[in-house]
Amino acid sequence: MSRPSMVRLGRRAAGMAVLAGMVLTCVAARAQDADLARRGAYLEQAADCEVCHTKPGGIPFAGGRAFDLPGIGTIYAPNITPDHETGIGRYTDAQFDAAVRRGVAPGWRHLYPVMPYASYARMTEGDVRAIRAYLMTLRPVHAPAPANQVRFPYNIRVAMIGWNLLYRPSGPLADDPGRSAAWNRGRYLVDAAGHCGECHSPRNMLQALSVTKSYAGAPIDGWLAYNISSDVDSGIGAWSDPQLAAYLSTGHADGRGTAVGPMAEVVSHSLRYLTPEDIAAMVTYLRSLPARRSDETVGVVSPETLAQAGPNHSNGGRLFAGACAGCHLTDGHGRQVDFAALWGARSLGEIDGRNLVRTMVEGVTLQSAHGAMIMPAFGPEYRNQDLADIANYAIGHFGNRVGHVTAEDVAAARATVPPS
């Protein structure tokens, strides 16, 4: 072989080696991207992004869900699909991180704390980058969010700079070396990714979470997010570890009731996908929360007592027997599935029946490993007074309380139900 031929052959071999290296590098990069997106899919579920960024009946993650804040106005969740015009398709990693952990969207648009970035600020940069990697695998959806309707002075977004200085954490949670790995993981899932305090803690006038009443329960979107501190009477201090784990992962715990309203959404779209180890870690951390006493307590009537109770001839008792006992049974045990059991349900321990009434007028859909658990809403054939009577009967019969639900309460709840 001549020297020129050998040179050409060498160059060709070198070129093929470079090409092979580029292919292998590309394959490795794609594998890394796929691994990052898979991790992000799990973290997105832990962070519960889908629920807030999907309007009722809408395309997942395409935004448009309305959040009505009393005295402030209505804020709409944005589209977080990778659409270039109306979503996050043009966001860089740095821009997405700034929006999620600092509350600053591209163009220096300051977000409102209805977006739980004060909790997400405690997440790691790597976890947030993984969530973006997953979101970028979704189908782009062109869906502009409606304009926010915010009253003065809350519509002055630049004021959020001061709010952030006062209330936004400075960085990710650092592990506590004096605590177990399970406790630290649980704190990360509860306080940061899962942002549980955003619903279960009351807020001050500036919409910042209360420090002295953290996890003591709070009203949200017409519902009551329950006290989940370690208080025995009004919190979860009397719950067993298996009850807590079952409630978080399935939406139901025997003797403690079934998740409804926003909590049913959290279970359906988030918590039921977490590993048993992560659920156990959350239970470990929740056990350590300081006890916060609140007005909400749960009265419990045992199934044995209910079985011995005679028929109730009040209007509420008659309506319950005709419209509710078919699924819930007269003794509250529930027919066929435990999810229909009433005894021990926290909504029956509220004398104002807030969550009970909302459940009656909205119905419940809870996705679990057992399939969809559905309770249909009461239609217009039932008068407001009828539903108030049923609620007061259920509170008294199953919750050992004297209910104070009025027809006006039912009318107010019905007025908030989104059109189907």
Backbone torsions as a table, in degrees:
resi	resn	phi	psi	omega
1	MET	NA	133.5	-178.5
2	SER	-72.1	159.9	-179.4
3	ARG	-61.4	-43.5	177.5
4	PRO	-58.4	-38.3	179.8
5	SER	-65.3	-41.5	179.6
6	MET	-64.1	-37.5	178.5
7	VAL	-64.2	-45.3	179.8
8	ARG	-62.3	-41.4	179.7
9	LEU	-64.1	-39.8	178.3
10	GLY	-64.4	-43.4	178.8
11	ARG	-62.4	-40.4	-180.0
12	ARG	-63.8	-43.0	179.6
13	ALA	-64.1	-41.3	179.2
14	ALA	-64.1	-39.8	178.3
15	GLY	-63.3	-41.3	179.0
16	MET	-65.7	-37.5	178.7
17	ALA	-64.2	-42.0	178.1
18	VAL	-63.1	-43.5	179.6
19	LEU	-62.3	-43.4	178.8
20	ALA	-61.9	-40.3	178.0
21	GLY	-62.4	-40.3	179.3
22	MET	-65.1	-41.5	178.9
23	VAL	-62.6	-46.1	-179.8
24	LEU	-63.2	-39.7	177.7
25	THR	-62.9	-41.7	179.3
26	CYS	-64.5	-43.3	178.7
27	VAL	-62.3	-43.8	179.8
28	ALA	-63.4	-41.1	179.4
29	ALA	-63.9	-42.0	178.8
30	ARG	-64.6	-38.7	178.3
31	ALA	-63.6	-40.6	177.6
32	GLN	-64.6	-42.2	178.1
33	ASP	-61.6	-41.6	-179.9
34	ALA	-65.3	-40.8	177.9
35	ASP	-64.5	-40.9	179.3
36	LEU	-63.9	-42.7	179.6
37	ALA	-65.4	-38.6	177.9
38	ARG	-63.7	-42.5	176.7
39	ARG	-65.4	-38.1	178.0
40	GLY	-64.8	-33.5	178.4
41	ALA	-61.5	-41.7	178.8
42	TYR	-69.1	-42.9	-180.0
43	LEU	-65.9	-34.9	176.3
44	GLU	-61.8	-40.3	177.7
45	GLN	-65.5	-41.2	177.7
46	ALA	-63.4	-34.5	-179.1
47	ALA	-85.7	-9.5	173.1
48	ASP	59.8	44.6	-177.8
49	CYS	-70.9	-37.1	-171.7
50	GLU	-61.1	-41.2	-174.6
51	VAL	-59.0	-49.4	-176.0
52	CYS	-75.3	-27.2	-175.8
53	HIS	-100.0	24.4	176.1
54	THR	-134.6	120.8	177.9
55	LYS	-78.0	157.7	-179.7
56	PRO	-53.9	123.7	-179.3
57	GLY	76.8	5.3	-175.9
58	GLY	-93.2	-179.9	178.2
59	ILE	-78.3	131.5	-179.1
60	PRO	-53.1	134.2	175.9
61	PHE	73.6	0.2	-176.9
62	ALA	-85.3	4.0	173.9
63	GLY	76.0	-169.4	176.6
64	GLY	97.1	-6.1	179.2
65	ARG	-71.6	134.8	-177.5
66	ALA	-93.1	137.9	174.5
67	PHE	-119.9	111.6	-178.3
68	ASP	-92.5	116.4	-178.5
69	LEU	-108.0	111.1	-177.9
70	PRO	-53.3	129.2	178.6
71	GLY	80.4	-8.1	-177.6
72	ILE	-114.8	-49.1	-179.9
73	GLY	139.0	-159.6	-177.9
74	THR	-117.9	129.3	179.3
75	ILE	-119.5	135.1	-177.1
76	TYR	-106.8	134.9	178.7
77	ALA	-70.2	137.0	-178.7
78	PRO	-80.3	166.2	174.9
79	ASN	-73.8	126.8	177.7
80	ILE	-120.2	25.3	167.9
81	THR	-79.9	166.2	-177.0
82	PRO	-79.8	29.2	174.2
83	ASP	-65.3	135.8	-175.6
84	HIS	-75.3	-25.8	-175.3
85	GLU	-92.4	-43.6	-172.7
86	THR	-118.6	-2.1	-177.9
87	GLY	-117.6	-144.7	-175.9
88	ILE	-109.2	18.5	-175.8
89	GLY	-59.4	-28.2	-178.9
90	ARG	-97.1	-1.8	-179.3
91	TYR	-69.8	136.2	169.1
92	THR	-83.2	170.7	175.2
93	ASP	-56.2	-43.4	-177.5
94	ALA	-65.5	-40.5	-179.9
95	GLN	-68.2	-40.2	178.2
96	PHE	-64.8	-42.4	178.3
97	ASP	-62.1	-40.7	179.8
98	ALA	-63.8	-39.1	179.6
99	ALA	-68.5	-43.9	-174.3
100	VAL	-75.8	-42.5	-172.5
101	ARG	-102.2	-17.1	179.8
102	ARG	-119.2	-9.7	178.9
103	GLY	73.8	27.8	-179.6
104	VAL	-126.4	110.7	179.5
105	ALA	-84.8	165.1	177.8
106	PRO	-51.8	144.1	-175.8
107	GLY	84.0	14.9	-179.1
108	TRP	56.7	36.4	174.1
109	ARG	-84.4	113.9	-178.5
110	HIS	-80.3	129.5	-179.7
111	LEU	-84.1	157.5	175.8
112	TYR	-87.6	154.4	-175.9
113	PRO	-70.8	3.0	168.6
114	VAL	-63.2	-27.3	166.4
115	MET	-80.2	118.8	-169.7
116	PRO	-76.5	48.9	-177.2
117	TYR	-68.9	-21.2	176.7
118	ALA	-66.9	-27.7	173.2
119	SER	-83.6	-43.1	179.7
120	TYR	-64.0	-21.5	177.6
121	ALA	-59.8	-20.9	-179.7
122	ARG	-87.3	-3.2	176.0
123	MET	-79.9	163.3	177.6
124	THR	-83.3	154.2	178.3
125	GLU	-61.0	-37.9	-179.7
126	GLY	-64.0	-38.7	179.1
127	ASP	-67.8	-39.5	178.3
128	VAL	-66.4	-39.3	177.2
129	ARG	-62.9	-36.3	178.7
130	ALA	-66.7	-38.7	177.9
131	ILE	-62.6	-43.3	178.0
132	ARG	-61.6	-40.4	179.4
133	ALA	-59.1	-38.6	177.4
134	TYR	-69.3	-46.7	-178.2
135	LEU	-59.6	-31.7	-179.6
136	MET	-72.1	-10.2	175.8
137	THR	-88.5	-7.7	-178.2
138	LEU	-75.6	161.0	175.6
139	ARG	-71.1	127.2	177.8
140	PRO	-63.5	136.9	178.5
141	VAL	-126.7	124.4	177.6
142	HIS	-82.6	105.1	-175.7
143	ALA	-151.5	89.4	177.0
144	PRO	-67.8	138.0	177.9
145	ALA	-77.8	146.8	175.2
146	PRO	-60.9	156.2	178.3
147	ALA	-69.1	138.4	177.1
148	ASN	-63.9	146.8	176.3
149	GLN	-117.5	88.9	-172.8
150	VAL	-116.1	133.9	-177.7
151	ARG	-78.5	157.1	173.3
152	PHE	-69.4	140.4	4.6
153	PRO	-94.3	6.4	-175.2
154	TYR	-69.0	-15.6	-180.0
155	ASN	-79.7	-0.6	177.2
156	ILE	-87.4	93.4	-172.4
157	ARG	-65.5	-28.5	-178.2
158	VAL	-62.7	-21.0	178.3
159	ALA	-65.3	-18.7	179.2
160	MET	-65.9	-18.3	176.0
161	ILE	-61.0	-47.0	178.2
162	GLY	-65.3	-40.1	178.7
163	TRP	-60.2	-43.5	-179.0
164	ASN	-64.4	-38.4	178.0
165	LEU	-63.1	-33.4	-177.9
166	LEU	-82.7	-38.8	-165.0
167	TYR	-123.2	-15.1	-177.6
168	ARG	-84.8	127.2	177.0
169	PRO	-59.5	153.8	-173.8
170	SER	-82.7	-17.7	-177.5
171	GLY	-175.7	-177.0	-175.8
172	PRO	-62.2	157.7	175.4
173	LEU	-65.3	137.3	174.0
174	ALA	-100.4	137.9	179.2
175	ASP	-59.5	141.2	175.5
176	ASP	-89.1	111.4	-176.5
177	PRO	-64.5	-17.3	179.0
178	GLY	-86.0	-1.2	-179.5
179	ARG	-115.2	165.0	-178.8
180	SER	-75.2	164.0	177.3
181	ALA	-61.9	-37.8	179.4
182	ALA	-64.2	-41.6	179.2
183	TRP	-63.6	-45.4	179.9
184	ASN	-63.9	-41.0	176.7
185	ARG	-64.3	-42.6	178.7
186	GLY	-62.4	-40.8	177.7
187	ARG	-62.5	-40.6	179.5
188	TYR	-62.8	-42.4	-179.0
189	LEU	-71.7	-37.1	-177.0
190	VAL	-80.6	-50.1	-173.6
191	ASP	-84.1	-31.7	-174.3
192	ALA	-104.5	-82.5	-174.0
193	ALA	-60.3	-49.5	-177.1
194	GLY	-75.7	-15.7	179.2
195	HIS	41.1	45.4	-176.7
196	CYS	-61.1	-36.1	-178.4
197	GLY	-64.3	-21.0	-178.8
198	GLU	-62.5	-28.9	177.0
199	CYS	-103.1	-36.9	-171.2
200	HIS	-91.5	4.8	176.9
201	SER	-120.4	139.4	176.6
202	PRO	-70.0	162.9	-179.1
203	ARG	-118.8	157.5	175.2
204	ASN	-89.0	-172.0	-176.1
205	MET	-64.3	-22.9	-179.9
206	LEU	-95.7	12.2	177.2
207	GLN	68.2	22.2	173.1
208	ALA	-92.0	148.2	-178.1
209	LEU	-70.0	139.3	177.9
210	SER	-70.5	135.3	177.2
211	VAL	-85.0	-37.7	-176.1
212	THR	-78.7	-16.3	-179.9
213	LYS	-123.2	28.7	-177.8
214	SER	-59.0	134.1	177.9
215	TYR	64.3	19.1	179.2
216	ALA	-89.0	6.5	179.5
217	GLY	94.3	150.9	-177.9
218	ALA	-163.4	151.4	174.2
219	PRO	-74.0	141.7	177.9
220	ILE	-152.8	122.9	177.8
221	ASP	53.0	36.9	178.3
222	GLY	84.7	-3.7	177.3
223	TRP	-106.7	168.5	171.7
224	LEU	-109.4	116.0	171.8
225	ALA	-80.3	120.4	-167.4
226	TYR	-71.1	160.0	172.9
227	ASN	-64.9	120.9	178.1
228	ILE	-119.6	23.7	173.0
229	SER	-76.9	179.5	-177.2
230	SER	-84.4	11.0	177.2
231	ASP	-60.6	134.7	-174.4
232	VAL	-72.5	-39.0	-174.9
233	ASP	-84.5	-47.1	-174.6
234	SER	-108.2	-4.8	178.2
235	GLY	-112.6	-143.4	-177.7
236	ILE	-113.8	18.7	-178.0
237	GLY	-62.1	-27.1	-179.0
238	ALA	-90.8	-4.1	179.4
239	TRP	-76.1	146.4	173.0
240	SER	-82.6	161.8	177.1
241	ASP	-59.0	-44.8	177.3
242	PRO	-61.0	-35.7	177.6
243	GLN	-64.9	-44.6	179.1
244	LEU	-63.0	-45.2	-179.6
245	ALA	-63.0	-41.1	179.9
246	ALA	-66.0	-42.6	-179.1
247	TYR	-63.7	-42.9	-179.1
248	LEU	-67.3	-41.5	-172.2
249	SER	-89.4	-23.1	-178.6
250	THR	-122.0	-17.2	-176.5
251	GLY	87.6	6.5	179.0
252	HIS	-147.0	143.0	172.8
253	ALA	-138.1	129.7	179.8
254	ASP	-56.8	129.6	180.0
255	GLY	81.1	-0.8	-178.8
256	ARG	-125.7	-7.4	175.9
257	GLY	95.4	-170.9	-174.2
258	THR	-124.9	142.4	179.6
259	ALA	-65.7	138.0	178.0
260	VAL	-133.3	168.8	174.7
261	GLY	59.0	-139.5	-178.1
262	PRO	-59.5	-32.1	179.9
263	MET	-68.8	-34.4	175.3
264	ALA	-63.0	-36.5	176.8
265	GLU	-65.8	-40.5	-179.8
266	VAL	-62.8	-43.9	178.2
267	VAL	-64.6	-44.8	-174.8
268	SER	-63.9	-39.1	-172.7
269	HIS	-106.2	-8.7	-173.9
270	SER	-133.3	-73.5	-166.4
271	LEU	-63.3	-32.6	-177.0
272	ARG	-68.3	-14.2	179.4
273	TYR	-91.6	-9.9	-177.9
274	LEU	-74.8	151.7	-178.8
275	THR	-69.6	155.6	175.8
276	PRO	-56.2	-33.4	179.5
277	GLU	-66.3	-40.0	178.9
278	ASP	-70.6	-38.3	176.0
279	ILE	-61.9	-44.0	178.5
280	ALA	-62.4	-37.0	177.7
281	ALA	-64.9	-40.5	177.4
282	MET	-62.6	-41.8	178.0
283	VAL	-60.9	-43.2	179.2
284	THR	-58.1	-44.8	-178.8
285	TYR	-71.2	-43.4	-179.7
286	LEU	-58.8	-33.7	177.8
287	ARG	-61.1	-26.7	-174.5
288	SER	-90.7	-6.3	-178.0
289	LEU	-65.5	139.3	178.7
290	PRO	-60.4	144.3	178.7
291	ALA	-69.1	128.4	177.9
292	ARG	-122.5	112.1	-179.6
293	ARG	-74.4	135.8	175.3
294	SER	-135.8	170.3	-176.7
295	ASP	-68.3	-23.8	-177.4
296	GLU	-74.1	122.3	171.3
297	THR	-131.9	161.1	-175.9
298	VAL	-115.2	118.1	173.9
299	GLY	-89.2	137.2	-177.0
300	VAL	-123.5	130.1	172.4
301	VAL	-109.4	128.5	-175.5
302	SER	-69.9	152.1	177.1
303	PRO	-59.8	-31.8	179.2
304	GLU	-64.3	-41.9	177.9
305	THR	-64.0	-41.9	180.0
306	LEU	-64.5	-36.4	-179.1
307	ALA	-65.4	-27.3	-179.2
308	GLN	-89.9	-9.0	-177.0
309	ALA	-72.0	141.3	178.6
310	GLY	-79.4	173.9	-179.4
311	PRO	-66.1	145.8	179.0
312	ASN	-103.2	124.0	-173.7
313	HIS	-100.9	12.8	175.0
314	SER	-71.4	166.9	177.7
315	ASN	-59.4	-42.2	178.6
316	GLY	-63.5	-40.4	179.2
317	GLY	-65.0	-41.5	179.6
318	ARG	-66.5	-42.8	-179.8
319	LEU	-66.6	-38.2	178.0
320	PHE	-62.5	-44.3	-179.2
321	ALA	-61.7	-35.4	-177.2
322	GLY	-85.4	-34.3	-171.9
323	ALA	-107.6	-20.9	-171.2
324	CYS	-118.2	-35.2	-172.1
325	ALA	-65.9	-19.7	179.0
326	GLY	-59.2	-34.2	177.7
327	CYS	-102.5	-41.4	-173.4
328	HIS	-88.5	-17.0	-175.5
329	LEU	66.4	155.9	-176.2
330	THR	-68.3	-24.0	179.5
331	ASP	-95.0	3.6	176.9
332	GLY	77.9	6.2	-179.1
333	HIS	-70.9	-28.3	-177.1
334	GLY	87.5	139.3	-179.6
335	ARG	-92.9	132.6	173.1
336	GLN	70.8	-48.0	-178.2
337	VAL	-125.5	146.8	-179.1
338	ASP	-66.2	-21.3	-176.8
339	PHE	-62.0	-21.4	-180.0
340	ALA	-89.3	-0.5	179.9
341	ALA	-68.1	140.1	-176.8
342	LEU	-105.2	-29.7	-173.6
343	TRP	-66.3	132.7	-177.6
344	GLY	89.1	-7.5	-178.3
345	ALA	-63.2	132.7	-176.1
346	ARG	-67.1	-29.8	-179.7
347	SER	-65.2	-18.4	179.3
348	LEU	-92.3	1.4	175.3
349	GLY	-98.5	0.3	179.9
350	GLU	-96.3	122.4	-178.3
351	ILE	-70.6	-24.5	177.9
352	ASP	-86.0	-8.5	173.7
353	GLY	61.1	27.0	-173.7
354	ARG	-56.1	-55.3	-177.5
355	ASN	-71.9	-32.3	178.5
356	LEU	-64.0	-46.5	-179.8
357	VAL	-64.4	-43.6	178.4
358	ARG	-61.7	-37.0	177.3
359	THR	-63.8	-40.5	-178.4
360	MET	-67.7	-39.2	-175.5
361	VAL	-87.5	-20.1	179.9
362	GLU	-105.1	-25.7	-173.3
363	GLY	79.6	179.8	-178.0
364	VAL	-138.1	136.4	167.5
365	THR	-129.9	115.7	-178.1
366	LEU	-123.6	117.7	177.3
367	GLN	-88.2	129.7	179.0
368	SER	-142.1	179.6	177.9
369	ALA	-64.0	-18.0	-180.0
370	HIS	-90.9	1.7	-176.8
371	GLY	106.3	-169.1	-178.8
372	ALA	-83.7	127.1	174.2
373	MET	-101.6	119.2	-172.3
374	ILE	-124.8	131.4	168.3
375	MET	-118.1	117.9	-179.2
376	PRO	-70.0	152.1	177.1
377	ALA	-75.3	152.4	173.6
378	PHE	-75.0	127.7	-176.8
379	GLY	-84.1	-177.0	-176.5
380	PRO	-68.1	-11.7	177.2
381	GLU	-66.7	-16.1	175.3
382	TYR	-99.0	125.4	179.0
383	ARG	-69.2	159.9	176.2
384	ASN	-57.1	-40.5	-180.0
385	GLN	-67.0	-33.1	177.2
386	ASP	-61.7	-46.4	-179.5
387	LEU	-67.6	-34.9	175.7
388	ALA	-63.5	-40.1	179.3
389	ASP	-66.4	-41.3	177.0
390	ILE	-62.3	-44.1	-179.2
391	ALA	-61.5	-47.1	-178.9
392	ASN	-65.7	-35.3	175.8
393	TYR	-63.5	-47.5	-177.4
394	ALA	-64.6	-40.4	178.6
395	ILE	-63.0	-42.1	-179.7
396	GLY	-73.5	-40.4	-173.7
397	HIS	-78.0	-39.9	-175.4
398	PHE	-106.2	-23.2	-175.8
399	GLY	-105.5	-4.7	178.4
400	ASN	58.0	39.1	178.2
401	ARG	-130.6	167.0	172.3
402	VAL	-101.7	109.8	-176.6
403	GLY	-73.3	147.4	179.6
404	HIS	-125.8	34.5	179.6
405	VAL	-77.6	134.6	-179.6
406	THR	-115.3	165.3	176.2
407	ALA	-61.4	-31.9	178.4
408	GLU	-66.9	-36.5	176.2
409	ASP	-61.3	-42.6	-179.8
410	VAL	-66.0	-43.1	179.3
411	ALA	-61.0	-41.0	179.4
412	ALA	-64.8	-39.6	178.6
413	ALA	-67.0	-40.9	179.7
414	ARG	-64.2	-32.6	-178.6
415	ALA	-68.5	-19.4	-178.6
416	THR	-93.6	-6.9	-176.7
417	VAL	-72.0	124.3	179.4
418	PRO	-62.4	144.9	177.0
419	PRO	-62.4	139.7	-178.2
420	SER	-86.3	NA	NA
